[in-house]
Amino acid sequence: MAELVDLTTVTGNLRAICPTCEKLMYRRVRIAALPVVFPGIAVTVAQS
């Protein structure tokens, strides 16, 4: 599971907890590319 924080209408910051070390991971992504780049990952949108 990951959480998306919108930056613009096109991009956002994806954050999740690493299953190995349990630290936060961050990645900037194009929102439209989420299903292709992260198939099978449940993404929730964070309220700003």
N, C-alpha and C positions, 0 to 999 in steps of 0.2 A: 504494500500500500504506500502511496506517496501523496503529497499535498502540493497543490499548485498555487503560487502567489502571483496574480496577474501583475505585469509591469505595464504593458500596453494592450491594445486589442489583439495584437499578433503574437507577443512573446510573454513568457513568464518564468519564474524561478520554481523549479521542482525541488522539493526536499523530502527526504526519507531517512529512516534509521537503517544503518548498515546491519545486516543480519549477522555479520561476523564479529565486528568490534563494538557495535551498538552506539556508534557516533553518528552525528548528523552528516548527510551527504547533500550536496547542492549541485544543480545543473540548470543552466539557462536553456530553454527549449522554445521552439515554435509550437504554439498551441495546436495548430492543424496537424503537426507531425507526431503528436503523442501516440496515436494508435499504431503507427508504423515503427517508431523508435522504441516504444515500451509496450509491446503486445502482452496482454494478460495482466497488466498492472492496474490495480484500482486506483484512480486518481480522484481526489476530492479537491474542490476549489475553496481556498481559504477566504474568509470574509475580511476585507480591509477596513 
